[in-house]
Amino acid sequence: MKRQPKSTIPKAVQDLLVQAARDAAAQAYCPYSQYPVGAAVLTLDGQVYTGCNVENISYGLSLCAERVALVKAVSAGSRVFAALAVAGGDKRAAAPCGACRQVLAELCPPETPVFIARLKRGGKVTASTLGALLPLSFASLA
């Protein structure tokens, strides 16, 4: 795996964003998977919007935490994002799914930092960029 470039987001801000994602996971509606996930998106003006996964018995209608956070931000008028954190899983962190990566690509540039963490405090937080997670998005091919 390629080594990711260092994030331009200060460590203290990264930690706050990851904690906001962990806190959001506590609100998850996940009666089918029992797998809560939280996300927090940081706007360029310093606002943080959070989201959690909301499942449906018809799984295709479920919403991922990342998309919930982004939709909340967009519906509040935000259009420019600085970073995203995702927190899920006990033993292995939950990375954004393909659909979330494509939605992120619609709204964020490839260099946007993405922090991936487990639900439990401590442990390694994986830092990546949207471009590394989705190198050939539809947006990059347009």
Contact map, one row per residue, 1 for C-alpha under 8 A:
1110000000000000000000000000000000000000000000000000000000000000000000000000000000000000000000000000000000000000000000000000000000000000000000
1111000000000000000000000000000000000000000000000000000000000000000000000000000000000000000000000000000000000000000000000000000000000000000000
1111100000000000000000000000000000000000000000000000000000000000000000000000000000000000000000000000000000000000000000000000000000000000000000
0111110000000000000000000000000000000000000000000000000000000000000000000000000000000000000000000000000000000000000000000000001110010000000000
0011111000000000000000000000000000000000000000000000000000000000000000000000000000000000000000000000000000000000000000000000000100000000000000
0001111100000000000000000000000000000000000000000000000000000000000000000000000000000000000000000000000000000000000000000000001000000000000000
0000111111000000000000000000000000000000000000000000000000000000000000000000000000000000000000000000000000000000100000000000001100000000000000
0000011111000000000000000000000000000000000000000000000000000000000000000000000000000000000000000000000000000000100000000000000000000000000000
0000001111101100000000000000000000000000000000000000000000000000000000000000000000100000000000000000000000000000100000000000000000000000000000
0000001111111100000000000000000000000000000000000000000000000000000000000000000000000000000000000000000000000000000000000000000000000000000000
0000000011111110000000000000000000000000000000000000000000000000000000000000000000000000000000000000000000000000000000000000000000000000000000
0000000001111111000000000000000000000000000000000000000000000000000000000000000000000000000000000000000000000000000000000000000000000000000000
0000000011111111100000000000000000000000000000000000000000000000000000000000000000000000000000000000000000000000000000000000000000000000000000
0000000011111111110000000000000000000000000000000000000000000000000000000000000000001000000000000000000000000000001000000000000000000000000000
0000000000111111111000000000000000000000000000000000000000000000000000000000000000000000000000000000000000000000000000000000000000000000000000
0000000000011111111100000000000000000000000000000000000000000000000000000000000000000000000000000000000000000000000000000000000000000000000000
0000000000001111111110000000000000000001110000010000000000000000000000000000000000011000000000000000000000000000000000000000000000000000000000
0000000000000111111111000000000000000011000000000000000000000000000000000000000000001110000000000000000000000000001110000000000000000000000000
0000000000000011111111100000000000000000000000000000000000000000000000000000000000000000000000000000000000000000000000000000000000000000000000
0000000000000001111111110000000000000111000000000100000000000000000000000000000000000000000000000000000000000000000000000000000000000000000000
0000000000000000111111111000000000001111000000000110000000000000000000000000000000001110000000000000000000000000000000000000000000000000000000
0000000000000000011111111100000000001110000000000000000000000000000000000000000000000111000000000000000000000000000000110000000000000000000000
0000000000000000001111111110000000000100000000000000000000000000000000000000000000000000000000000000000000000000000000000000000000000000000000
0000000000000000000111111111000000001111000000000111000000000000000000000000000000000000000000000000000000000000000000000000000000000000000000
0000000000000000000011111111000000011110000000000011100000000000000000000000000000000011000000000000000000000000000000100000000000000000000000
0000000000000000000001111111000000010100000000000001000000000000000000000000000000000000000000000000000000000000000000000000000000000000000000
0000000000000000000000111111100000000000000000000001000000000000000000000000000000000000000000000000000000000000000000000000000000000000000000
0000000000000000000000011111110000011100000000000001110000000000000000000000000000000000000000000000000000000000000000000000000000000000000000
0000000000000000000000000011111000010000000000000001111000000000000000000000000000000000000000000000000000000000000000000000000000000000000000
0000000000000000000000000001111111110000000000000000111000000000000000000000000000000000000000000000000000000000000000000000000000000000000000
0000000000000000000000000000111111000000000000000000001000000000000000000000000000000000000000000000000000000000000000000000000000000000000000
0000000000000000000000000000011111000000000000000000001010000000000000000000000000000000000000000000000000000000000000000000000000000000000000
0000000000000000000000000000011111100000000000000000000000000000000000000000000000000000000000000000000000000000000000000000000000000000000000
0000000000000000000000000000011111110000000000000000000000000000000000000000000000000000000000000000000000000000000000000000000000000000000000
0000000000000000000000000000010011111000000000000000000000000000000000000000000000000001100000000000000000000000000000000000000000000000000000
0000000000000000000000001101110001111100000000000001100000000000000000000000000000000001100000000000000000000000000000000000000000000000000000
0000000000000000000011011001000000111110000000000001100000000001100000000000000000000111100001000000000000000000000000100000000000000000000000
0000000000000000000111111101000000011111000000000111100000000000110000000000000000000111000000000000000000000000000000000000000000000000000000
0000000000000000010111011000000000001111100000000111000000000000110010000000000000011110000000000000000000000000000000000000000000000000000000
0000000000000000110110010000000000000111110000011110000000000000010010000000000000011100000000000000000000000000000000000000000000000000000000
0000000000000000100000000000000000000011111000011100000000000000010011001000000011111000000000000000000000000000000000000000000000000000000000
0000000000000000100000000000000000000001111101111000000000000000000000000000000011110000000000000000000000000000000000000000000000000000000000
0000000000000000000000000000000000000000111111110000000000000000000000000000011111100000000000000000000000000000000000000000000000000000000000
0000000000000000000000000000000000000000011111100000000000000000000000000000000111000000000000000000000000000000000000000000000000000000000000
0000000000000000000000000000000000000000001111100000000000000000000000000000000000000000000000000000000000000000000000000000000000000000000000
0000000000000000000000000000000000000000011111110000000000000000000000000000000000000000000000000000000000000000000000000000000000000000000000
0000000000000000000000000000000000000000011111111000000000000000000000000000000000000000000000000000000000000000000000000000000000000000000000
0000000000000000100000000000000000000001111001111100000000000000000000000000000000000000000000000000000000000000000000000000000000000000000000
0000000000000000000000000000000000000001110000111110000000000000000011011000000000000000000000000000000000000000000000000000000000000000000000
0000000000000000000110010000000000000111100000011111000000000000100110010000000000000000000000000000000000000000000000000000000000000000000000
0000000000000000000010011000000000000111000000001111100000000000111111010000000000000000000000000000000000000000000000000000000000000000000000
0000000000000000000000011111100000011110000000000111110000000001110110000000000000000000000000000000000000000000000000000000000000000000000000
0000000000000000000000001001110000011100000000000011111000000111110100000000000000000000000000000000000000000000000000000000000000000000000000
0000000000000000000000000001110000000000000000000001111100000111100000000000000000000000000000000000000000000000000000000000000000000000000000
0000000000000000000000000000111100000000000000000000111110101110000000000000000000000000000000000000000000000000000000000000000000000000000000
0000000000000000000000000000000000000000000000000000011111111100000000000000000000000000000000000000000000000000000000000000000000000000000000
0000000000000000000000000000000100000000000000000000001111100000000000000000000000000000000000000000000000000000000000000000000000000000000000
0000000000000000000000000000000000000000000000000000000111111100000000000000000000000000000000000000000000000000000000000000000000000000000000
0000000000000000000000000000000000000000000000000000001111111100000000000000000000000000000000000000000000000000000000000000000000000000000000
0000000000000000000000000000000000000000000000000000000101111100000000000000000000000000000000000000000000000000000000000000000000000000000000
0000000000000000000000000000000000000000000000000000001101111110000000000000000000000000000000000000000000000000000000000000000000000000000000
0000000000000000000000000000000000000000000000000000111101111111000000000000000000000000000000000000000000000000000000000000000000000000000000
0000000000000000000000000000000000000000000000000000111000001111101100000000000000000000000000000000000000000000000000000000000000000000000000
0000000000000000000000000000000000001000000000000001110000000111111100000000000000000000000000000001000000000000000000000000000000000000000000
0000000000000000000000000000000000001110000000000111110000000011111110000000000000000100000000000000000000000000000000000000000000000000000000
0000000000000000000000000000000000000111100000000011100000000001111111000000000000000100000000010001000000000000000000000000000000000000000000
0000000000000000000000000000000000000000000000000010000000000011111111100000000000000000000000000001001000000000000000000000000000000000000000
0000000000000000000000000000000000000000000000000111100000000011111111110000000000000000000000000000000000000000000000000000000000000000000000
0000000000000000000000000000000000000011100000001111000000000000111111111000000000000000000000000000000000000000000000000000000000000000000000
0000000000000000000000000000000000000000100000001010000000000000011111111100000000000000000000000000000100000000000000000000000000000000000000
0000000000000000000000000000000000000000000000000000000000000000001111111110000000000000000000000000000000000000000000000000000000000000000000
0000000000000000000000000000000000000000000000001110000000000000000111111111000000000000000000000000000000000000000000000000000000000000000000
0000000000000000000000000000000000000000100000001000000000000000000011111111111000000000000000000000000000000000000000000000000000000000000000
0000000000000000000000000000000000000000000000000000000000000000000001111111111000000000000000000000000000000000000000000000000000000000000000
0000000000000000000000000000000000000000000000000000000000000000000000111111110000000000000000000000000000000000000000000000000000000000000000
0000000000000000000000000000000000000000000000000000000000000000000000011111110000000000000000000000000000000000000000000000000000000000000000
0000000000000000000000000000000000000000000000000000000000000000000000001111111000000000000000000000000000000000000000000000000000000000000000
0000000000000000000000000000000000000000001000000000000000000000000000001111111110000000000000000000000000000000000000000000000000000000000000
0000000000000000000000000000000000000000001000000000000000000000000000001100111110000000000000000000000000100000000000000000000000000000000000
0000000000000000000000000000000000000000001100000000000000000000000000000000011111000000000000000000000000110000000000000000000000000000000000
0000000000000000000000000000000000000000111100000000000000000000000000000000011111100000000000000000000000110001000000000000000000000000000000
0000000000000000000000000000000000000000111100000000000000000000000000000000000111110000000000000000000000000001100000000000000000000000000000
0000000010000000000000000000000000000000111000000000000000000000000000000000000011111000000000000000000000000001111000000000000000000000000000
0000000000000000100000000000000000000011110000000000000000000000000000000000000001111100000000000000000000000001111000000000000000000000000000
0000000000000100110010000000000000000011100000000000000000000000000000000000000000111110000000000000000000000000011110000000000000000000000000
0000000000000000010011000000000000001111000000000000000000000000110000000000000000011111000001110000000000000000011110000000000000000000000000
0000000000000000010011001000000000001110000000000000000000000000000000000000000000001111100011000000000000000000000111100000000000000000000000
0000000000000000000001001000000000111100000000000000000000000000000000000000000000000111110111000000000000000000000011100000000000000000000000
0000000000000000000000000000000000111000000000000000000000000000000000000000000000000011111111000000000000000000000001100000000000000000000000
0000000000000000000000000000000000000000000000000000000000000000000000000000000000000001111110000000000000000000000001110000000000000000000000
0000000000000000000000000000000000000000000000000000000000000000000000000000000000000000111110000000000000000000000001000000000000000000000000
0000000000000000000000000000000000000000000000000000000000000000000000000000000000000001111111000000000000000000000001000000000000000000000000
0000000000000000000000000000000000000000000000000000000000000000000000000000000000000011111111100000000000000000000111100000000000000000000000
0000000000000000000000000000000000001000000000000000000000000000000000000000000000000111100111110000000000000000000111000000000000000000000000
0000000000000000000000000000000000000000000000000000000000000000000000000000000000000100000011111000000000000000000100000000000000000000000000
0000000000000000000000000000000000000000000000000000000000000000010000000000000000000100000001111101100000000000000000000000000000000000000000
0000000000000000000000000000000000000000000000000000000000000000000000000000000000000000000000111111100000000000000000000000000000000000000000
0000000000000000000000000000000000000000000000000000000000000000000000000000000000000000000000011111110000000000000000000000000000000000000000
0000000000000000000000000000000000000000000000000000000000000000000000000000000000000000000000001111111000000000000000000000000000000000000000
0000000000000000000000000000000000000000000000000000000000000001011000000000000000000000000000011111111100000000000000000000000000000000000000
0000000000000000000000000000000000000000000000000000000000000000000000000000000000000000000000011111111110000000000000000000000001001100000000
0000000000000000000000000000000000000000000000000000000000000000000000000000000000000000000000000111111111000000000000000000000000000100110000
0000000000000000000000000000000000000000000000000000000000000000001000000000000000000000000000000011111111100000000000000000000000000000000000
0000000000000000000000000000000000000000000000000000000000000000000001000000000000000000000000000001111111110000000000000000000001000000000000
0000000000000000000000000000000000000000000000000000000000000000000000000000000000000000000000000000111111111100000000000000000001000100111000
0000000000000000000000000000000000000000000000000000000000000000000000000000000000000000000000000000011111110000000000000000000000000000001000
0000000000000000000000000000000000000000000000000000000000000000000000000000001110000000000000000000001111111000000000000000000000000000000000
0000000000000000000000000000000000000000000000000000000000000000000000000000000110000000000000000000000111111101000000000000000001000000000000
0000000000000000000000000000000000000000000000000000000000000000000000000000000000000000000000000000000010111111000000000000000001100000000000
0000000000000000000000000000000000000000000000000000000000000000000000000000000000000000000000000000000010011111000000000000000011110000000000
0000000000000000000000000000000000000000000000000000000000000000000000000000000000000000000000000000000000001111100000000000000011100000000000
0000000000000000000000000000000000000000000000000000000000000000000000000000000011110000000000000000000000011111110000000000000011100000000000
0000001110000000000000000000000000000000000000000000000000000000000000000000000001110000000000000000000000000011111000000000001111000000000000
0000000000000000000000000000000000000000000000000000000000000000000000000000000000111100000000000000000000000001111100000000001111000000000000
0000000000000100010000000000000000000000000000000000000000000000000000000000000000111100000000000000000000000000111110000000111100000000000000
0000000000000000010000000000000000000000000000000000000000000000000000000000000000001110000011100000000000000000011111000000111000000000000000
0000000000000000010000000000000000000000000000000000000000000000000000000000000000001111000011000000000000000000001111100011110000000000000000
0000000000000000000000000000000000000000000000000000000000000000000000000000000000000011111111000000000000000000000111111010100000000000000000
0000000000000000000001001000000000001000000000000000000000000000000000000000000000000011110010000000000000000000000011111000000000000000000000
0000000000000000000001000000000000000000000000000000000000000000000000000000000000000000010000000000000000000000000001111110000000000000000000
0000000000000000000000000000000000000000000000000000000000000000000000000000000000000000000000000000000000000000000001111110000000000000000000
0000000000000000000000000000000000000000000000000000000000000000000000000000000000000000000000000000000000000000000000011111000000000000000000
0000000000000000000000000000000000000000000000000000000000000000000000000000000000000000000000000000000000000000000011011111100000000000000000
0000000000000000000000000000000000000000000000000000000000000000000000000000000000000000000000000000000000000000000010000111110000000000000000
0000000000000000000000000000000000000000000000000000000000000000000000000000000000000000000000000000000000000000001111000011111000000000000000
0000000000000000000000000000000000000000000000000000000000000000000000000000000000000000000000000000000000000000001110000001111100000000000000
0001011000000000000000000000000000000000000000000000000000000000000000000000000000000000000000000000000000000000111100000000111110000000000000
0001101000000000000000000000000000000000000000000000000000000000000000000000000000000000000000000000000000000000111000000000011111011000000000
0001000000000000000000000000000000000000000000000000000000000000000000000000000000000000000000000000000000000111110000000000001111111000000000
0000000000000000000000000000000000000000000000000000000000000000000000000000000000000000000000000000100110011111110000000000000111111110000000
0000000000000000000000000000000000000000000000000000000000000000000000000000000000000000000000000000000000001111000000000000000011111111000000
0001000000000000000000000000000000000000000000000000000000000000000000000000000000000000000000000000000000000100000000000000000111111110000000
0000000000000000000000000000000000000000000000000000000000000000000000000000000000000000000000000000100000000000000000000000000111111110000000
0000000000000000000000000000000000000000000000000000000000000000000000000000000000000000000000000000110010000000000000000000000001111111100000
0000000000000000000000000000000000000000000000000000000000000000000000000000000000000000000000000000000000000000000000000000000001111111100100
0000000000000000000000000000000000000000000000000000000000000000000000000000000000000000000000000000000000000000000000000000000000100111111110
0000000000000000000000000000000000000000000000000000000000000000000000000000000000000000000000000000010010000000000000000000000000000111111110
0000000000000000000000000000000000000000000000000000000000000000000000000000000000000000000000000000010010000000000000000000000000000001111111
0000000000000000000000000000000000000000000000000000000000000000000000000000000000000000000000000000000011000000000000000000000000000001111111
0000000000000000000000000000000000000000000000000000000000000000000000000000000000000000000000000000000000000000000000000000000000000011111111
0000000000000000000000000000000000000000000000000000000000000000000000000000000000000000000000000000000000000000000000000000000000000001111111
0000000000000000000000000000000000000000000000000000000000000000000000000000000000000000000000000000000000000000000000000000000000000000011111
